[in-house]
């Protein structure tokens, strides 16, 4: 006990002692709790990528030329100049990176909640002051919210997780008119089909964050940011690129043109299933938030019980009742048709109203 106390004295007082981020690992027939894609890449595509990976020396660090080649190929696939692009370990590293280059002690950030917890989590570890604007599930960020205060960083998630909604029209443009670095999270752009990347040319303070995790490759952990070269250079210097990435991530990025058609196909299937579940919710008279992501937030009278009973039946969804503003809500990720059918079948047997 004395040793434990001594160790705690060595740690920063502002670092939370809460346990790491966890989700249920109960056995399941339908895993609908982490906003992942339900589809994996075809085996023939994986075989090609593995052959490419074998060409790398696993005992050597990735070299700068490998990062440049991968970034150029990836940039060409998605239609942006490579100087406006950074490759990262998922979207989380982009969030951490923006705090490292624009946040810190005596600097501030604006966050709209409920949203992805990493925005506030990373702020704490980077000692950035944050202003939280607490919204209900039905509310979205407005231009008035932006105009109320000044911040070094403004975070806007479009569409937002866990609500699946866009901000009010003109919010991002209003934020860009401020002396702030505006971080727009477009992790779910494949499902929303809407981007603010057309504003990049006129607004050097815009930074867009995206991920391949939601479309298919959550196990690879590949994200990318799009922004002004000065922002990109600062973040790459912070991460000492290319050493923040593995050979596997660079191979995936370099050959993204092989992967991209499958991600688009998967996204279209998920969008159709999302619409089908939404229509089922209407028929079942379930209150839900219309979503532009690969998930739907819906309201039940007893979220803890619904979560537990669905889990016991092999359907894993996400309970959000501990998050301010979401005490009556749970979230379901859109899965394969058979998984969604099982979810709906089990839900109909429960007292959700």
N, C-alpha and C positions, 0 to 999 in steps of 0.2 A: 504493500500500500504506500509506504514511504517513497519507494522507487517510482511508482506511478505518479505521485504528487510532484516529485523532482523533475520528471520528464515533462509534465504539463507546464512547469515553470519555464521550460526552454521554448515553448511554442507561443506563437502569436495569440494574444488574447481575443482578437477579432475573428479568428478562424473557428468556424462552427465545429462542435464535437459531435454533430449528428452523424448517423451512419451513412455510408455511401448510397448513391442512387440505386434503388432496387425495384424489381418488378416480380410478380408471382412467377414461380417456376413449377406450378402444379401441372400434372399430366393433362394433356389437352387433345381434343379432336379438331378444334378451331382456335388458332392463335390470332386474336383480333385485339391486341392490347398495346402495340408499340408503333403503330403507323408505318410498318414495313410493307413492302410489296409481297403478295402471296406467291409470286412466281419467281423461279430461278432462271438464270440464263440457260439456253440449250446446251447440252453436253458437247456438241460439235464446236460451239463458240468457246466454251471453257477449254477444250482440247487445244485449240489454236493459241489461246492466251497462255496456257501452261507451257506450250512449246516455246513461245516467246520468252517466258520467264526463265526457262532452262538455259537460254542463251546468255543470261546474266551470271556473273560470278557472285555467288552468295557470300563469299568470304571478303568481299570488297565493299566499301561504302559506295552508294550511288554518287556519280560524279556530276559536276555542274552541267556538262554537255548533255548528260542523260535527262536532266531536268529541263533544259532548254528545248531539246528535241520533243520531249513529252508535252511540254506546254505549247509549243508551236502546233503540234498535231491536234491536241485537244482544242485549242483556240480555233483552228480551222473547222473542226467538227461542229462547234457551237456558234461560229460566225462572229467572233470578236478578235481584235488584234491581240497578239500574245503579250504586248507590253501593258495591256489593261487587265491582265489575268494573273491570279495566283492559285496554285493547287495546294490543298491542305488536307489535314486529317479530319474529314467531315466538316459540318458547319460549326461545331463547337470550337474548333481551333480558330475559325474566323472571328467568333465572338470574343474569345480570349485575346486574339491579336488586335482587335480594334481598341480594346481597353488598354493594351500595352502601348499602342502608339498614340492614342488620343485621350486616354483616361489617366487615372492615377490620383495621387494625393492632391487635394484642393481643386480637383476637377469634378465635373458632374455629368450625369446621364439621365435621360428621361425614358421611362419604361411604362408601357400600358399593360395593366394586368386585369384578368388572368392571361398569362402567356407562358411560353416555354421558360422553365425555371432557370436555365443557364444564364439568362441575361442578368438576373440579380445575383446569382451564385458567383459568376465570374467577377462582378463588380466588387464583391466583398473581398476576394483574394487579391484584387488589384487596387484596393483602397480608394475606389471611386465612389463619390457620393451619388446616390440615386434618388430621383423623385419618382415615386410610384403613383400613377393615376389609376385608382381602382374603378373598374367598370363592372357592370353586370354581364351575364352571358349574352344578353340581347343588345348591349351597347357597343359602339365602335368609337375609335378615336376621332375627334373632330378638329376643325381648324382652330376653334376657340381654345382647345386644350393646348395646342402648339403655341399659340400667341400669349399664353398666360405667363410663361417664364422663359429664361434663357439657359441653354445647356451646351456643353462641349460636344456631347453625343446625343442624338435622338434615335431611338430604336423603334422601328415600325415593322410589324410582321404581316405579310400580305400574300396569301391568307394567313390569318392567325391560327395558332395551335394553342388551346384546344377548341376554339369556337368555329374555325373554318371560314371566318368572315373577312372582308376587306375593310379598310378604314373608310371614312367618309370621303367622297370625291373631293379632290383638291388638297387633302391633308399632306401628302408627300410633297407636292409643289410648295405648299406653305412652309413646310419644314426646311426645304431647300433654300428658301429665301432668307433663312436665319444664318447667323455665323456659327453654324453647327456642322459637325460631320454627321450625315444622315445615313444610318445603317438600315437598309431595307432587306429583310429576310424573305427570300423567295424560294425557300426549301420545297414548297409544294407547287412550284410553277408548272410542272408537268400535268397537274390535275386542274389547275385554275386557268391555264392557257393565257395568263395575263402577266405582263412584265412592265417594269418602269425603266428598262434599260435604254429606251429611246431618249431619256433625259440625261444620260451620261455625258453626251457631247457638250451640252450647255452648262452642266452643273458639276464642277470639279469636286464638290463636297459630297457627292453621292457615291455610296459603296453598296453593291448588291451582293448578297450571300446566297449561295445555292448548294444543294447536296445531291449526290446520286443515291443516297441511302433510301429515300422514300420510293424511288422508281424501281429499284431492284437490288442494289448492291450495298445493303446495310452492313454486310459482313466484311466489305472491303474498306469502308470508312474513307471515302474520297469526296471531298468538298471542293468548291472553287469560289473565289471572289472576283468581282469585276469592278474596276474603278480606275481613277486617275493614276498614271504611272508613279506619281510621287507617293501615293498611298500604297500601291503595290510594292514599290521598292523598300519602303519603310517596314512593311510587314514581312517581306522576304528576308530583310536584314535581321529582323527580330527573331525569325525562326531559323536563321542560318541555312536557308534553302541551298542545296536540295536535301540536307541531312535530316529534315523533319519527316521525310517520306521514305517508304520502303521501295525496294525494287518492284514488288508486286503492284503497288499503287501507281508507279511510273509506267509500268507495262500496260495497265488498264487505261491510264490516261492517253498514252501514245496510240493505242488501238481502239479508242472510243468510237471510231466510225463503224467498227464491227458490232458494237454493243447498242448504239443509239437507236437503230430501227426497232429492236426488241423492247427497249424502254418505252418508246412511243406506242407500240402495240399494247403493252401491258397497261399503260396509263389509260388508253381508250377503253379497255375492258373494265378497268376499275371505275372509271367515270360512269359507264353504263350501269354497273352494279350499284354504285352510290345512288344514282337516280332511282333505281328499282327499290332499294331499301327505303329511301325517302318516301316513295309512293306507298309502300307497305306501312310505314309509320303513320301516314295520313289515314289510311284505312283503319288502323288500330287505334286511332285518336291519341297517338303519342306526341307530346310536344317536343319539337326538336329545332335546332338551329340549322337552317339551310347552309350547306358546306361547299366550299370550293377546294377542299383538300381531299385526302384519301381516307377520311374518317367522318363520323357524324356524332355531334354532341346531343344527347337527348335527356329528357327530364323524367324522373320517376319519383314516387313518393318515399321509397325506402332504398336508396342507392346501395347501402352496405349489404342489405339482404339480397338484392337483385344480383350484385356482383358475386356474392358468396354462392348463391344457388346456381348461377350460370357456370361458375368455376367448377362446382361439384358435378355438373353435367358435362364437363369437358369443353366449355366455351369460355375462353379467357378474354375479357374486355377490361377497360380501365376505369377504376373508381376514382372520382375526382372530388369527393365530398369534403375532403379536408382543405381544399383550396378556396380562399375567400371568393365569394360570388358564385360558387359552383356547388353549394352544399346539397342541391337536389339533382345533380347531374352525373351521368356516366358517359363514357366515350367508347364507341366501337370503331375499330379499323375495318375498312372494306377488304374482305378476303375473296377467295375463290367462290364461285356460285354455290358449291356444295357447302362450304363453310358458312356463308351468309344464310343459306336455307336452314342449316342447323341452328344458327343463332336465332333466327326469327321463330322457328318451331319451338325452341325452348322458352323464348321470351313470352310467347303467347300463353304458356302454361303458368306464368308467374303473376303475382298481384302487383303489376307495375303502376296501376292507376290508384 
